[in-house]
């Protein structure tokens, strides 16, 4: 199981401590992605920008759950799985935009049908 970084519970709330994951500092938890869809499973490096302790609050916009990644993937579970396992340091939307410009979604039925 992929587990990079730490989930820390404090009296002030839950925080995610990022660690180096090969390309940058991230929090990534495969068990949360696979088994707890509403728990944070990924936090990109830039979510902790300007933070010396590399800790990000659970309420931050930079925290992603399986369900929030799935929403970015228009409900397509296969794309969501590809996205999670491909994330190395960047925001998920950045990687999706890169994939789009490279034609990743061209063969996925219905991807361009909605007004998203």
N, C-alpha and C positions, 0 to 999 in steps of 0.2 A: 504493500500500500504506500502510495505517495503521501508523505507528511513532512512539509517544510514550514517552519515557524511554529509558533505556540499560541494557543488560546488561553488567555489569562482572565480569570474572574477576580474582580476587586470590588470593594464597597462602592466605588464610583461607576461600576458597570463592567461589561465584558470588553476586552481589548484583544487585538490580534497583533502579535509581535512577529515582524517579518525577519526572515533569514535569507542568506544567499542561496539561490537555487540554480546556479549554473549560468544564468544570463543577467540576473539582477536580484534584488531583495524582494521577496514575496512571502505570502502566506498561501499555502495550498494543502488541502486536506481531501484526499480521495475518498476516505470513509464517509465524511460528511456529504460529499457529492453523490455517492452511491446510495447512502442509507438515510440521510436526514435532509430532505430537500429544502427545508426552511432555515437550515443552519449555514452560516458562512463557510464557504469552501475555497474561496479565492479572494486575495487582496493583492492588487498590483503595486509595483514599486512606487509609482507616482502618488498613490493614495497617502503615502507617508512622507511626501516631499516636505522639506523644512522641519522635520521631526528628528531630533537627535537620537531618540530612543527607539525609532522604527516601530512604534506602537500606534495602531489605528483603532479608534472606537468602533464598536459594533454598529453604531448608528450612522457611521460615515457613508457617504455616497460611493466610496471606493470599495465597499464590501459586497461581495457577490455570493448568492446562494445558488443551488441547482435550479430552483424555480426562476430566479431572476435571469440566469444565463439562458434558460429555456425560453423565456419571454423574448430575449434578444434574438433567439434563433427561430422565432415565429412558431414555436411549439414543436419544432422538428427535433426529436430526441437524438437522431443520428448526428445531426450538425452540432447539437449541444455537447455530445460526447467528444466529437472531434475538437470542438472549441476548448473544452476543459483540458484535455490532454495536450493540446498545443500551446496553451498559455504558459509563457516562461517569465514574463516581467511586465507586459504591456496591459493596457485596458482591453477588455474583451471587444468593445466597439471598434477599437483601432485594428485589431486582428481581423474582425469581420469585414471591415472596409478594405483591408488589404486583399483578403480572399475574393471579395466582390470584384475588385479591379483586375484580379488575375483569372477571373472566370470560374471560380470554384462553384458558384451557385447556378451556372448556366444549365446544368443537367438535372437540377433538383426541381421536380415537378411542383408548380404552384408558387415557387419562391418569389417571383416578381408579380404575382397576381393581385396582391393586396396593395393598399396605399401607404404602407408603412415606410 
